[in-house]
Amino acid sequence: MHTSSPARACGIDFGTSNSTVGWWRPACEPLIALEDDQYTLPSVVFFNVEERRPVYGRLALAEYLEGYEGRLMRSLKSLLGSKLLKSETTVLGSAMPFKDILGLFLGTLKQRAETSADRAFDEVVLGRPVFFVDDDPQADKEAADTLAAAAKKIGFKDVSFQYEPIAAAFDYESRIEREERVLIVDIGGGTSDFSLVRLSPERRQIDDRQGDILATSGVHIGGTDFDKQLSLQGVMPLFGYGSRMKSDAPMPTSTHLNLATWHTINAVYAQASLRALQNMRYDIVDPTGIDRLFNLIEQRAGHWLAMQVEQGKIELTEQDRYLIDFARIEAGLQASLTRDGFETAIDPLLERIRSNVSQLPASAGLKHDDIDTVFFTGGSSAIPALRQRIAALLPSARHVEGNRFGSIGSGLAIEAKKRYG
């Protein structure tokens, strides 16, 4: 591995919430600036109807929140492995396949990286979760093939993959001084991925590291799932979730579920969805909540609401309570989110994560005490209850904080240098 000249290839961490591009150069930070001087680009596209153009990242969120007419799409990576991927949607007045929207976003990552680096990239190592889809190898393969095809369509001639937690491991390995057995805990926006790896300064130079990957696993649970549960528990009851019908049955929940899930928010604005709600209103004992829901839908404030909930989740990692002000929907309306309520809401998800991690050492022929270090990366890895569960499983391992949004991109840059020179 020549260390004197910049790498030919780049690494792309296409994330559910944020994306990065890494490019290895001697004595330089590997991440490339993608939006002004920021190295993360939020994985968001806004199709601005007034100016008939797509906008990306922070600018997309800003234009949407400023009230421009258009269509906001976020959590694009969640489309991979979903049934939506084979269908199309209407943007700027015409039908566009979802996989082309994926391609638009990847294309902007490539183009911005090339502008920043002042060179073209023909080869790429793409990060991928251990499983795009749980327990369905065929759907998992289709998701990876779709991503590879999208990357080739935007101009990459050679496309290869590396597991995201393995990439994070290579980033960590660049800083250690002795051999360690490390559990990489990568809690991203859409998936949680775990890898047990053997890392050491001497092994950095080895090209084939397959033997150092002791075990991998993952579950399709991530930050957007935590957002969803926090929304359903702490916010949606204000908008009629759980209301009683005159028949004493609970109000059907599909609108609230769509509103609490990033990539289905647009479905609540559909005429058929609205008609179903209007028909239901007269059968609800107390229509206060559903009337607020109509107000929210009329303002097309679904993504705005989801952003407030996401901010609440982030704040609750540091504090016990967070208030969301819903004055734009109704004067004086607030949601009080608590850390206890949040932890209760996500408890079943945390239990699935804990159970997945607890089986990993045995699958590598190791005991829990054999793990030296837990390396945390990914935006939602900061949730205290999640860390407590993993600490309780591996009490003798030390905890190391990665760059929550940059470890994977940095590791993919190292991998791209190794593979392509």
C-alpha positions in Angstrom: 0.0 0.0 0.0 1.8 3.1 -1.2 1.4 5.9 1.3 2.8 8.8 -0.6 0.1 9.6 -3.2 -3.6 10.2 -2.9 -6.0 7.2 -3.4 -7.5 6.7 -6.8 -10.9 5.7 -5.4 -13.3 7.1 -2.9 -15.5 5.5 -0.3 -19.2 6.4 0.1 -21.2 6.0 3.3 -24.8 6.4 2.0 -26.6 6.7 5.2 -30.3 6.7 6.1 -30.0 10.1 7.8 -26.6 11.4 6.7 -24.1 10.6 4.0 -20.3 11.1 3.8 -17.6 10.5 1.2 -14.0 9.5 2.2 -10.9 9.9 0.1 -7.5 8.9 1.5 -4.6 11.4 1.2 -1.3 11.5 3.1 -1.6 13.4 6.4 -5.1 14.6 5.7 -8.5 14.1 7.2 -10.2 11.6 4.9 -13.7 13.1 4.8 -14.5 15.4 1.9 -16.6 18.6 2.4 -20.0 18.1 0.7 -22.1 21.1 1.7 -20.2 24.3 2.4 -17.6 23.2 4.8 -19.6 20.3 6.3 -18.5 16.8 5.6 -22.0 15.2 6.1 -24.8 15.7 3.6 -28.2 14.9 5.1 -29.8 12.2 2.9 -32.7 14.4 1.8 -34.1 15.5 -1.5 -36.6 18.3 -1.9 -38.2 18.6 -5.3 -38.9 22.4 -5.4 -42.0 22.8 -7.6 -41.8 26.6 -7.8 -38.2 26.5 -9.2 -38.6 23.0 -10.8 -35.4 21.5 -9.5 -34.2 19.0 -6.9 -32.3 20.3 -3.9 -30.3 18.2 -1.4 -29.1 18.1 2.2 -29.5 21.0 4.6 -30.6 23.3 1.8 -33.4 20.9 1.0 -34.6 20.9 4.6 -34.3 24.8 4.7 -36.4 25.3 1.5 -39.0 22.9 2.7 -39.3 24.6 6.1 -39.4 28.0 4.5 -42.6 26.9 2.9 -41.7 26.3 -0.8 -44.2 24.2 -2.6 -42.7 20.7 -3.3 -42.0 17.2 -2.2 -39.6 16.3 0.5 -38.1 12.8 0.6 -35.9 11.6 3.4 -34.6 8.2 4.6 -34.0 7.3 1.0 -31.9 4.3 2.0 -34.9 2.8 3.7 -36.3 2.2 0.2 -33.6 -0.5 -0.4 -35.1 -3.8 0.4 -38.7 -2.3 0.6 -41.5 -3.0 -1.9 -41.5 0.7 -2.9 -38.3 0.3 -4.7 -40.0 -1.4 -7.7 -42.6 1.4 -8.0 -42.6 5.1 -8.9 -43.8 8.3 -7.5 -44.8 11.7 -8.8 -42.3 14.5 -8.5 -42.3 17.8 -10.4 -45.5 16.7 -12.2 -44.2 13.5 -13.7 -43.6 9.9 -12.7 -40.2 8.9 -11.5 -39.0 5.4 -10.3 -37.9 5.4 -6.7 -34.6 3.9 -7.8 -33.9 6.9 -10.0 -34.4 9.2 -7.0 -31.8 7.1 -5.2 -29.5 7.6 -8.2 -30.1 11.4 -8.1 -28.9 11.5 -4.5 -25.9 9.2 -5.1 -25.1 11.3 -8.2 -24.9 14.5 -6.2 -22.6 12.8 -3.6 -20.2 11.8 -6.5 -20.4 15.2 -8.2 -19.8 17.2 -4.9 -16.9 14.9 -3.9 -15.3 15.3 -7.3 -15.7 19.1 -7.1 -14.2 19.2 -3.6 -11.3 16.9 -4.6 -10.8 18.5 -8.0 -10.6 15.1 -9.7 -12.8 12.4 -11.1 -13.5 9.1 -9.2 -14.1 6.0 -11.4 -14.0 3.4 -8.5 -15.9 3.4 -5.3 -16.2 1.2 -2.2 -19.8 1.6 -0.9 -20.7 1.0 2.7 -23.5 -1.5 3.3 -25.3 -2.8 6.4 -24.7 -6.4 7.3 -28.3 -7.0 6.3 -30.4 -4.6 4.2 -33.3 -7.0 5.0 -33.6 -9.3 7.9 -34.0 -13.1 7.3 -34.5 -12.7 3.5 -31.3 -13.4 1.5 -33.0 -12.8 -1.8 -34.4 -9.4 -0.9 -31.0 -8.5 0.7 -29.2 -9.4 -2.6 -31.7 -7.4 -4.6 -31.1 -4.3 -2.3 -27.3 -4.6 -2.8 -27.7 -5.1 -6.6 -30.0 -2.1 -6.9 -27.4 0.1 -5.0 -24.6 -1.2 -7.2 -26.6 -0.6 -10.4 -27.4 3.0 -9.3 -23.7 3.7 -8.6 -22.8 2.4 -12.1 -25.5 4.4 -13.8 -24.1 7.7 -12.3 -20.7 6.9 -13.8 -18.7 4.6 -11.4 -17.0 2.0 -13.5 -16.0 -0.3 -10.6 -18.2 -0.7 -7.6 -17.5 -2.9 -4.5 -18.9 -3.1 -1.0 -17.7 -3.2 2.5 -19.8 -3.8 5.6 -20.3 -0.5 7.5 -19.2 -1.7 10.9 -16.0 -3.2 9.3 -15.3 0.2 7.8 -15.8 1.8 11.2 -13.3 -0.8 12.6 -10.6 0.2 10.1 -11.1 3.8 11.2 -10.6 2.9 14.8 -7.6 0.6 14.0 -5.7 3.6 12.5 -5.4 4.9 16.1 -4.6 1.9 18.3 -1.2 0.8 19.7 -1.8 -2.9 20.5 -4.0 -5.8 19.4 -7.6 -5.7 20.6 -10.8 -7.7 20.1 -13.3 -5.0 19.4 -17.1 -5.1 19.2 -18.2 -2.4 16.7 -21.7 -1.1 17.5 -23.0 0.9 14.6 -26.5 2.3 15.3 -27.5 4.1 12.1 -30.7 5.7 10.9 -32.1 2.5 9.5 -30.1 -0.5 10.8 -28.1 -1.6 13.8 -25.0 -3.5 12.8 -22.5 -5.4 15.0 -19.1 -6.8 14.2 -16.5 -8.6 16.3 -13.1 -7.9 14.8 -9.4 -8.5 15.7 -7.5 -5.2 15.1 -3.8 -4.3 15.6 -1.2 -1.9 14.3 0.6 -4.8 12.6 -2.5 -6.1 10.8 -3.2 -2.7 9.1 -0.9 -3.6 6.2 -2.6 -6.9 5.4 -4.8 -6.7 2.3 -7.1 -9.6 3.0 -8.7 -9.1 6.5 -11.4 -11.8 6.2 -9.8 -13.8 8.9 -9.9 -10.9 11.3 -13.7 -10.6 11.1 -14.7 -12.9 13.9 -18.5 -12.5 13.7 -21.1 -10.1 12.2 -24.8 -9.6 12.8 -27.4 -6.9 12.5 -31.1 -6.0 12.9 -33.3 -3.7 10.9 -33.7 -1.2 13.7 -32.2 2.2 13.7 -32.7 5.9 14.7 -35.8 6.3 12.5 -37.5 3.5 14.4 -36.7 5.2 17.7 -38.2 8.4 16.3 -41.3 6.5 15.3 -41.8 5.0 18.8 -41.2 8.4 20.5 -43.7 10.0 18.1 -46.4 7.4 18.7 -45.9 7.5 22.5 -45.3 11.2 23.1 -46.9 13.1 20.2 -49.5 11.3 18.2 -52.0 11.0 21.2 -52.4 14.8 20.8 -53.5 14.2 17.2 -56.1 11.5 17.9 -53.9 8.4 18.2 -55.7 6.0 20.6 -59.1 8.0 20.4 -62.2 5.9 21.0 -64.9 5.3 18.4 -68.6 5.4 19.4 -68.4 1.6 19.0 -65.7 1.7 21.8 -63.1 0.4 19.3 -59.9 2.4 19.1 -59.5 4.7 16.1 -57.7 3.0 13.2 -54.0 4.0 13.3 -52.7 3.8 9.7 -52.5 7.7 9.4 -50.6 8.0 12.6 -48.2 5.2 11.7 -47.5 6.9 8.3 -47.0 10.2 10.0 -44.5 8.7 12.5 -42.5 7.0 9.7 -40.1 9.2 7.7 -40.5 7.5 4.3 -44.3 7.2 4.4 -45.2 10.8 5.6 -46.3 11.8 2.1 -49.0 9.1 2.1 -51.1 11.0 4.6 -51.6 13.8 2.1 -53.3 11.5 -0.5 -57.0 12.2 -1.2 -58.0 8.6 -0.3 -56.3 8.9 3.1 -58.0 12.2 3.8 -61.5 10.9 2.8 -61.1 7.9 5.1 -60.3 10.3 8.0 -63.2 12.6 7.2 -65.6 9.6 7.2 -64.3 8.5 10.5 -64.6 11.9 12.3 -68.3 11.6 13.0 -67.8 8.2 14.7 -65.1 9.5 17.2 -66.3 10.2 20.7 -63.9 13.2 21.2 -62.9 14.8 17.9 -60.3 17.2 19.4 -57.3 15.1 18.3 -58.5 14.3 14.8 -59.3 18.0 14.2 -55.7 18.9 15.1 -54.7 16.1 12.7 -56.7 17.7 9.8 -55.0 21.0 10.7 -51.5 19.4 10.5 -52.3 17.7 7.2 -53.7 20.9 5.7 -50.4 22.7 6.6 -48.5 19.7 5.2 -46.5 19.8 8.4 -45.7 16.1 8.6 -42.0 16.4 8.0 -41.8 19.4 10.2 -43.4 17.4 13.0 -41.0 14.5 12.4 -38.0 16.9 12.7 -39.3 18.1 16.1 -39.6 14.5 17.3 -36.1 13.7 16.0 -34.7 16.8 17.8 -36.5 15.5 20.9 -34.8 12.2 20.7 -31.4 13.9 20.4 -32.1 16.2 23.4 -33.2 13.3 25.5 -29.8 11.7 25.3 -28.5 14.6 27.4 -31.6 15.7 29.4 -34.7 14.2 31.1 -37.4 16.3 29.5 -38.0 18.1 26.2 -40.9 20.3 25.2 -42.2 20.5 21.6 -44.2 23.7 20.9 -47.1 23.0 18.5 -48.4 26.6 18.5 -48.4 26.6 14.6 -51.1 23.8 14.9 -53.0 25.2 17.9 -52.3 28.1 20.3 -50.8 26.8 23.6 -50.4 23.1 22.4 -47.2 21.4 23.6 -45.9 17.9 23.8 -43.8 17.1 26.9 -41.4 14.3 26.0 -39.5 12.5 28.9 -36.5 10.3 28.8 -38.4 7.7 30.9 -41.3 7.7 28.4 -38.8 7.4 25.5 -37.0 4.5 27.1 -40.3 2.7 27.7 -41.4 3.3 24.1 -38.2 1.8 22.6 -37.8 -1.0 25.2 -38.8 -3.8 22.8 -36.4 -2.5 20.2 -33.5 -2.3 22.7 -34.3 -5.8 23.8 -33.9 -7.1 20.2 -30.6 -5.2 19.9 -29.4 -6.6 23.3 -30.3 -10.2 22.3 -28.6 -9.9 18.9 -25.4 -8.6 20.5 -25.4 -11.2 23.3 -25.2 -14.0 20.8 -22.3 -12.6 18.9 -19.3 -13.6 21.1 -20.4 -17.3 21.1 -20.7 -17.3 17.3 -17.0 -16.4 17.2 -16.1 -19.0 19.8 -15.5 -16.3 22.4 -16.8 -15.5 25.9 -18.2 -12.1 26.8 -15.1 -11.4 28.9 -12.8 -11.9 25.8 -14.0 -8.6 24.3 -11.5 -5.7 25.0 -13.3 -2.7 23.6 -16.8 -1.6 22.5 -16.5 1.0 19.7 -19.7 3.1 19.3 -20.6 4.8 16.0 -23.8 6.0 14.3 -26.1 8.8 15.3 -28.3 6.8 17.7 -25.4 5.1 19.5 -25.6 7.9 22.1 -28.9 6.8 23.6 -28.1 6.1 27.3 -30.4 3.1 27.7 -28.8 1.4 24.7 -25.3 1.9 26.1 -26.4 0.6 29.5 -27.7 -2.6 28.0 -24.5 -3.3 26.1 -22.3 -2.3 29.2 -24.3 -4.8 31.3 -23.6 -7.5 28.7 -19.9 -6.8 28.4 -18.9 -5.3 31.8 -15.1 -5.8 31.4 -14.9 -4.0 28.0 -13.9 -0.4 27.8 -16.1 2.0 25.8 -14.7 4.1 22.9 -16.5 6.9 21.2 -16.1 7.0 17.4 -17.0 9.9 15.2 -20.7 9.3 15.2 -21.2 10.4 11.6 -17.8 10.1 10.2 -16.2 6.8 11.2 -17.6 4.7 8.4 -16.7 7.2 5.6 -13.2 7.4 7.0 -12.9 3.6 7.1 -14.2 3.3 3.6 -11.5 5.7 2.4 -8.8 3.4 3.9 -10.5 0.4 2.2 -10.7 2.2 -1.2 -7.0 3.0 -1.0 -6.2 -0.7 -0.3 -8.4 -2.1 -3.0 -7.8 0.3 -5.8 -4.4 1.9 -5.0 
